[in-house]
Amino acid sequence: MTIDTYKTFCKQTLINSGSMSSCISQKFIKENNLNMIRLSFPIICYNADGTTNKNSSVTEVIRMNMIIGDHQELI
């Protein structure tokens, strides 16, 4: 079960990077004690050249409400 902590963060981020998903660093997650949800299967990460990322796959996610200006989206 995931518990919403209602924490608010104001961060600068790269917009329209061509990424197919949003990512948050593990350091940020640990520093802010965010609740992660374990995926039932890992998501393989690919580099720009099409090779698989040697560091890791995505095994956990965070549900969050992102607000950019007047736009709000649950990711």
Backbone as XML, in Angstrom:
<?xml version="1.0"?>
<chain id="A" units="angstrom">
  <residue number="1" name="MET">
    <atom name="N" x="0.847" y="-1.183" z="0.000"/>
    <atom name="CA" x="0.000" y="0.000" z="0.000"/>
    <atom name="C" x="0.888" y="1.241" z="0.000"/>
  </residue>
  <residue number="2" name="THR">
    <atom name="N" x="0.521" y="2.218" z="-0.797"/>
    <atom name="CA" x="1.264" y="3.466" z="-0.884"/>
    <atom name="C" x="0.529" y="4.555" z="-0.114"/>
  </residue>
  <residue number="3" name="ILE">
    <atom name="N" x="1.271" y="5.298" z="0.666"/>
    <atom name="CA" x="0.688" y="6.377" z="1.455"/>
    <atom name="C" x="1.169" y="7.701" z="0.882"/>
  </residue>
  <residue number="4" name="ASP">
    <atom name="N" x="0.231" y="8.587" z="0.579"/>
    <atom name="CA" x="0.585" y="9.916" z="0.063"/>
    <atom name="C" x="1.070" y="10.768" z="1.220"/>
  </residue>
  <residue number="5" name="THR">
    <atom name="N" x="2.271" y="11.295" z="1.096"/>
    <atom name="CA" x="2.841" y="12.117" z="2.171"/>
    <atom name="C" x="2.517" y="13.591" z="1.989"/>
  </residue>
  <residue number="6" name="TYR">
    <atom name="N" x="1.951" y="13.959" z="0.835"/>
    <atom name="CA" x="1.584" y="15.349" z="0.532"/>
    <atom name="C" x="2.772" y="16.295" z="0.640"/>
  </residue>
  <residue number="7" name="LYS">
    <atom name="N" x="3.971" y="15.795" z="0.372"/>
    <atom name="CA" x="5.154" y="16.647" z="0.361"/>
    <atom name="C" x="5.153" y="17.499" z="-0.899"/>
  </residue>
  <residue number="8" name="THR">
    <atom name="N" x="5.679" y="18.698" z="-0.799"/>
    <atom name="CA" x="5.771" y="19.599" z="-1.935"/>
    <atom name="C" x="7.236" y="19.914" z="-2.195"/>
  </residue>
  <residue number="9" name="PHE">
    <atom name="N" x="7.641" y="19.847" z="-3.473"/>
    <atom name="CA" x="8.998" y="20.149" z="-3.866"/>
    <atom name="C" x="8.953" y="21.156" z="-5.002"/>
  </residue>
  <residue number="10" name="CYS">
    <atom name="N" x="9.816" y="22.124" z="-4.968"/>
    <atom name="CA" x="9.938" y="23.091" z="-6.049"/>
    <atom name="C" x="11.313" y="22.853" z="-6.669"/>
  </residue>
  <residue number="11" name="LYS">
    <atom name="N" x="11.344" y="22.301" z="-7.878"/>
    <atom name="CA" x="12.608" y="21.941" z="-8.528"/>
    <atom name="C" x="12.611" y="22.419" z="-9.967"/>
  </residue>
  <residue number="12" name="GLN">
    <atom name="N" x="13.786" y="22.745" z="-10.466"/>
    <atom name="CA" x="13.944" y="23.034" z="-11.880"/>
    <atom name="C" x="14.145" y="21.709" z="-12.595"/>
  </residue>
  <residue number="13" name="THR">
    <atom name="N" x="13.614" y="21.608" z="-13.806"/>
    <atom name="CA" x="13.731" y="20.360" z="-14.540"/>
    <atom name="C" x="13.835" y="20.629" z="-16.028"/>
  </residue>
  <residue number="14" name="LEU">
    <atom name="N" x="14.298" y="19.661" z="-16.759"/>
    <atom name="CA" x="14.391" y="19.747" z="-18.211"/>
    <atom name="C" x="13.041" y="19.353" z="-18.804"/>
  </residue>
  <residue number="15" name="ILE">
    <atom name="N" x="12.479" y="20.208" z="-19.632"/>
    <atom name="CA" x="11.172" y="19.956" z="-20.244"/>
    <atom name="C" x="11.363" y="19.632" z="-21.726"/>
  </residue>
  <residue number="16" name="ASN">
    <atom name="N" x="10.523" y="18.728" z="-22.244"/>
    <atom name="CA" x="10.531" y="18.341" z="-23.654"/>
    <atom name="C" x="11.898" y="17.814" z="-24.075"/>
  </residue>
  <residue number="17" name="SER">
    <atom name="N" x="12.438" y="16.899" z="-23.298"/>
    <atom name="CA" x="13.754" y="16.337" z="-23.571"/>
    <atom name="C" x="13.698" y="15.194" z="-24.575"/>
  </residue>
  <residue number="18" name="GLY">
    <atom name="N" x="12.496" y="14.777" z="-24.952"/>
    <atom name="CA" x="12.352" y="13.630" z="-25.840"/>
    <atom name="C" x="12.282" y="12.328" z="-25.079"/>
  </residue>
  <residue number="19" name="SER">
    <atom name="N" x="12.398" y="12.384" z="-23.774"/>
    <atom name="CA" x="12.294" y="11.189" z="-22.954"/>
    <atom name="C" x="10.883" y="10.629" z="-23.040"/>
  </residue>
  <residue number="20" name="MET">
    <atom name="N" x="10.775" y="9.309" z="-22.988"/>
    <atom name="CA" x="9.464" y="8.678" z="-23.077"/>
    <atom name="C" x="8.828" y="8.511" z="-21.704"/>
  </residue>
  <residue number="21" name="SER">
    <atom name="N" x="9.530" y="8.913" z="-20.647"/>
    <atom name="CA" x="8.981" y="8.862" z="-19.301"/>
    <atom name="C" x="9.742" y="9.847" z="-18.424"/>
  </residue>
  <residue number="22" name="SER">
    <atom name="N" x="9.253" y="10.054" z="-17.223"/>
    <atom name="CA" x="9.904" y="10.956" z="-16.280"/>
    <atom name="C" x="10.707" y="10.139" z="-15.279"/>
  </residue>
  <residue number="23" name="CYS">
    <atom name="N" x="11.870" y="10.635" z="-14.924"/>
    <atom name="CA" x="12.741" y="9.924" z="-13.992"/>
    <atom name="C" x="13.168" y="10.840" z="-12.860"/>
  </residue>
  <residue number="24" name="ILE">
    <atom name="N" x="13.348" y="10.255" z="-11.697"/>
    <atom name="CA" x="13.825" y="10.965" z="-10.514"/>
    <atom name="C" x="15.029" y="10.192" z="-9.996"/>
  </residue>
  <residue number="25" name="SER">
    <atom name="N" x="16.059" y="10.888" z="-9.576"/>
    <atom name="CA" x="17.263" y="10.208" z="-9.097"/>
    <atom name="C" x="16.998" y="9.486" z="-7.775"/>
  </residue>
  <residue number="26" name="GLN">
    <atom name="N" x="17.709" y="8.378" z="-7.594"/>
    <atom name="CA" x="17.599" y="7.628" z="-6.340"/>
    <atom name="C" x="18.043" y="8.475" z="-5.158"/>
  </residue>
  <residue number="27" name="LYS">
    <atom name="N" x="19.008" y="9.358" z="-5.375"/>
    <atom name="CA" x="19.481" y="10.245" z="-4.309"/>
    <atom name="C" x="18.337" y="11.140" z="-3.823"/>
  </residue>
  <residue number="28" name="PHE">
    <atom name="N" x="17.574" y="11.735" z="-4.767"/>
    <atom name="CA" x="16.446" y="12.596" z="-4.409"/>
    <atom name="C" x="15.388" y="11.808" z="-3.638"/>
  </residue>
  <residue number="29" name="ILE">
    <atom name="N" x="15.124" y="10.588" z="-4.066"/>
    <atom name="CA" x="14.134" y="9.733" z="-3.400"/>
    <atom name="C" x="14.552" y="9.460" z="-1.955"/>
  </residue>
  <residue number="30" name="LYS">
    <atom name="N" x="15.804" y="9.096" z="-1.764"/>
    <atom name="CA" x="16.299" y="8.782" z="-0.421"/>
    <atom name="C" x="16.333" y="10.017" z="0.467"/>
  </residue>
  <residue number="31" name="GLU">
    <atom name="N" x="16.831" y="11.140" z="-0.067"/>
    <atom name="CA" x="16.923" y="12.373" z="0.728"/>
    <atom name="C" x="15.555" y="12.859" z="1.203"/>
  </residue>
  <residue number="32" name="ASN">
    <atom name="N" x="14.515" y="12.602" z="0.419"/>
    <atom name="CA" x="13.176" y="13.103" z="0.740"/>
    <atom name="C" x="12.235" y="12.024" z="1.245"/>
  </residue>
  <residue number="33" name="ASN">
    <atom name="N" x="12.778" y="10.829" z="1.484"/>
    <atom name="CA" x="12.015" y="9.723" z="2.072"/>
    <atom name="C" x="10.686" y="9.501" z="1.336"/>
  </residue>
  <residue number="34" name="LEU">
    <atom name="N" x="10.755" y="9.376" z="0.005"/>
    <atom name="CA" x="9.557" y="9.179" z="-0.799"/>
    <atom name="C" x="9.167" y="7.704" z="-0.846"/>
  </residue>
  <residue number="35" name="ASN">
    <atom name="N" x="7.875" y="7.438" z="-0.910"/>
    <atom name="CA" x="7.357" y="6.069" z="-0.960"/>
    <atom name="C" x="7.436" y="5.528" z="-2.380"/>
  </residue>
  <residue number="36" name="MET">
    <atom name="N" x="8.094" y="4.379" z="-2.526"/>
    <atom name="CA" x="8.221" y="3.759" z="-3.838"/>
    <atom name="C" x="7.293" y="2.549" z="-3.934"/>
  </residue>
  <residue number="37" name="ILE">
    <atom name="N" x="6.868" y="2.253" z="-5.159"/>
    <atom name="CA" x="6.014" y="1.103" z="-5.432"/>
    <atom name="C" x="6.820" y="0.140" z="-6.294"/>
  </residue>
  <residue number="38" name="ARG">
    <atom name="N" x="6.987" y="-1.100" z="-5.846"/>
    <atom name="CA" x="7.754" y="-2.095" z="-6.602"/>
    <atom name="C" x="6.921" y="-2.577" z="-7.786"/>
  </residue>
  <residue number="39" name="LEU">
    <atom name="N" x="7.551" y="-2.595" z="-8.945"/>
    <atom name="CA" x="6.894" y="-3.091" z="-10.154"/>
    <atom name="C" x="6.894" y="-4.617" z="-10.154"/>
  </residue>
  <residue number="40" name="SER">
    <atom name="N" x="5.896" y="-5.225" z="-10.768"/>
    <atom name="CA" x="5.859" y="-6.684" z="-10.841"/>
    <atom name="C" x="6.885" y="-7.227" z="-11.835"/>
  </residue>
  <residue number="41" name="PHE">
    <atom name="N" x="7.351" y="-6.386" z="-12.749"/>
    <atom name="CA" x="8.422" y="-6.773" z="-13.657"/>
    <atom name="C" x="9.247" y="-5.527" z="-13.972"/>
  </residue>
  <residue number="42" name="PRO">
    <atom name="N" x="10.560" y="-5.675" z="-14.143"/>
    <atom name="CA" x="11.411" y="-4.510" z="-14.393"/>
    <atom name="C" x="11.193" y="-3.927" z="-15.785"/>
  </residue>
  <residue number="43" name="ILE">
    <atom name="N" x="11.439" y="-2.627" z="-15.920"/>
    <atom name="CA" x="11.407" y="-1.951" z="-17.212"/>
    <atom name="C" x="12.860" y="-1.772" z="-17.646"/>
  </residue>
  <residue number="44" name="ILE">
    <atom name="N" x="13.222" y="-2.363" z="-18.767"/>
    <atom name="CA" x="14.594" y="-2.284" z="-19.255"/>
    <atom name="C" x="14.853" y="-0.874" z="-19.777"/>
  </residue>
  <residue number="45" name="CYS">
    <atom name="N" x="15.984" y="-0.300" z="-19.379"/>
    <atom name="CA" x="16.364" y="1.051" z="-19.813"/>
    <atom name="C" x="17.309" y="0.949" z="-21.008"/>
  </residue>
  <residue number="46" name="TYR">
    <atom name="N" x="17.035" y="1.761" z="-22.031"/>
    <atom name="CA" x="17.867" y="1.789" z="-23.238"/>
    <atom name="C" x="18.587" y="3.124" z="-23.341"/>
  </residue>
  <residue number="47" name="ASN">
    <atom name="N" x="19.807" y="3.077" z="-23.820"/>
    <atom name="CA" x="20.594" y="4.277" z="-24.077"/>
    <atom name="C" x="20.195" y="4.865" z="-25.427"/>
  </residue>
  <residue number="48" name="ALA">
    <atom name="N" x="20.671" y="6.075" z="-25.713"/>
    <atom name="CA" x="20.349" y="6.756" z="-26.969"/>
    <atom name="C" x="20.779" y="5.941" z="-28.191"/>
  </residue>
  <residue number="49" name="ASP">
    <atom name="N" x="21.818" y="5.118" z="-28.054"/>
    <atom name="CA" x="22.291" y="4.317" z="-29.190"/>
    <atom name="C" x="21.567" y="2.978" z="-29.323"/>
  </residue>
  <residue number="50" name="GLY">
    <atom name="N" x="20.548" y="2.746" z="-28.468"/>
    <atom name="CA" x="19.755" y="1.526" z="-28.560"/>
    <atom name="C" x="20.257" y="0.374" z="-27.712"/>
  </residue>
  <residue number="51" name="THR">
    <atom name="N" x="21.431" y="0.521" z="-27.083"/>
    <atom name="CA" x="21.944" y="-0.540" z="-26.214"/>
    <atom name="C" x="21.237" y="-0.463" z="-24.864"/>
  </residue>
  <residue number="52" name="THR">
    <atom name="N" x="21.218" y="-1.595" z="-24.151"/>
    <atom name="CA" x="20.601" y="-1.585" z="-22.826"/>
    <atom name="C" x="21.541" y="-0.916" z="-21.838"/>
  </residue>
  <residue number="53" name="ASN">
    <atom name="N" x="20.966" y="-0.211" z="-20.868"/>
    <atom name="CA" x="21.744" y="0.483" z="-19.856"/>
    <atom name="C" x="22.346" y="-0.547" z="-18.907"/>
  </residue>
  <residue number="54" name="LYS">
    <atom name="N" x="23.655" y="-0.496" z="-18.707"/>
    <atom name="CA" x="24.335" y="-1.498" z="-17.878"/>
    <atom name="C" x="24.132" y="-1.271" z="-16.382"/>
  </residue>
  <residue number="55" name="ASN">
    <atom name="N" x="23.715" y="-0.062" z="-15.982"/>
    <atom name="CA" x="23.592" y="0.229" z="-14.553"/>
    <atom name="C" x="22.376" y="-0.434" z="-13.915"/>
  </residue>
  <residue number="56" name="SER">
    <atom name="N" x="21.219" y="-0.349" z="-14.566"/>
    <atom name="CA" x="20.038" y="-0.981" z="-13.965"/>
    <atom name="C" x="18.813" y="-0.823" z="-14.842"/>
  </residue>
  <residue number="57" name="SER">
    <atom name="N" x="17.770" y="-1.503" z="-14.439"/>
    <atom name="CA" x="16.441" y="-1.350" z="-15.012"/>
    <atom name="C" x="15.585" y="-0.646" z="-13.974"/>
  </residue>
  <residue number="58" name="VAL">
    <atom name="N" x="14.426" y="-0.157" z="-14.394"/>
    <atom name="CA" x="13.499" y="0.467" z="-13.455"/>
    <atom name="C" x="12.739" y="-0.646" z="-12.742"/>
  </residue>
  <residue number="59" name="THR">
    <atom name="N" x="12.854" y="-0.699" z="-11.427"/>
    <atom name="CA" x="12.182" y="-1.742" z="-10.643"/>
    <atom name="C" x="11.133" y="-1.169" z="-9.695"/>
  </residue>
  <residue number="60" name="GLU">
    <atom name="N" x="11.157" y="0.155" z="-9.487"/>
    <atom name="CA" x="10.207" y="0.813" z="-8.589"/>
    <atom name="C" x="9.773" y="2.137" z="-9.197"/>
  </residue>
  <residue number="61" name="VAL">
    <atom name="N" x="8.584" y="2.582" z="-8.835"/>
    <atom name="CA" x="8.062" y="3.856" z="-9.321"/>
    <atom name="C" x="7.505" y="4.659" z="-8.148"/>
  </residue>
  <residue number="62" name="ILE">
    <atom name="N" x="7.268" y="5.932" z="-8.408"/>
    <atom name="CA" x="6.640" y="6.827" z="-7.435"/>
    <atom name="C" x="5.449" y="7.473" z="-8.122"/>
  </residue>
  <residue number="63" name="ARG">
    <atom name="N" x="4.310" y="7.469" z="-7.482"/>
    <atom name="CA" x="3.141" y="8.183" z="-7.993"/>
    <atom name="C" x="3.201" y="9.594" z="-7.442"/>
  </residue>
  <residue number="64" name="MET">
    <atom name="N" x="3.078" y="10.584" z="-8.306"/>
    <atom name="CA" x="3.123" y="11.963" z="-7.841"/>
    <atom name="C" x="2.260" y="12.853" z="-8.715"/>
  </residue>
  <residue number="65" name="ASN">
    <atom name="N" x="1.852" y="13.941" z="-8.159"/>
    <atom name="CA" x="1.086" y="14.948" z="-8.865"/>
    <atom name="C" x="2.064" y="16.043" z="-9.267"/>
  </residue>
  <residue number="66" name="MET">
    <atom name="N" x="2.244" y="16.244" z="-10.579"/>
    <atom name="CA" x="3.191" y="17.240" z="-11.056"/>
    <atom name="C" x="2.426" y="18.465" z="-11.560"/>
  </residue>
  <residue number="67" name="ILE">
    <atom name="N" x="2.837" y="19.636" z="-11.098"/>
    <atom name="CA" x="2.226" y="20.878" z="-11.521"/>
    <atom name="C" x="3.282" y="21.748" z="-12.190"/>
  </residue>
  <residue number="68" name="ILE">
    <atom name="N" x="3.014" y="22.137" z="-13.451"/>
    <atom name="CA" x="3.900" y="23.025" z="-14.198"/>
    <atom name="C" x="3.043" y="24.194" z="-14.656"/>
  </residue>
  <residue number="69" name="GLY">
    <atom name="N" x="3.251" y="25.354" z="-14.048"/>
    <atom name="CA" x="2.408" y="26.518" z="-14.347"/>
    <atom name="C" x="0.972" y="26.206" z="-13.976"/>
  </residue>
  <residue number="70" name="ASP">
    <atom name="N" x="0.068" y="26.313" z="-14.929"/>
    <atom name="CA" x="-1.353" y="26.018" z="-14.683"/>
    <atom name="C" x="-1.716" y="24.572" z="-15.033"/>
  </residue>
  <residue number="71" name="HIS">
    <atom name="N" x="-0.738" y="23.801" z="-15.509"/>
    <atom name="CA" x="-0.993" y="22.412" z="-15.923"/>
    <atom name="C" x="-0.706" y="21.465" z="-14.770"/>
  </residue>
  <residue number="72" name="GLN">
    <atom name="N" x="-1.603" y="20.521" z="-14.539"/>
    <atom name="CA" x="-1.443" y="19.550" z="-13.457"/>
    <atom name="C" x="-1.650" y="18.165" z="-14.017"/>
  </residue>
  <residue number="73" name="GLU">
    <atom name="N" x="-0.771" y="17.216" z="-13.642"/>
    <atom name="CA" x="-0.871" y="15.859" z="-14.152"/>
    <atom name="C" x="-0.395" y="14.867" z="-13.104"/>
  </residue>
  <residue number="74" name="LEU">
    <atom name="N" x="-1.103" y="13.755" z="-12.976"/>
    <atom name="CA" x="-0.694" y="12.680" z="-12.087"/>
    <atom name="C" x="0.213" y="11.761" z="-12.875"/>
  </residue>
  <residue number="75" name="ILE">
    <atom name="N" x="1.447" y="11.569" z="-12.393"/>
    <atom name="CA" x="2.379" y="10.673" z="-13.090"/>
    <atom name="C" x="2.800" y="9.555" z="-12.161"/>
  </residue>
</chain>
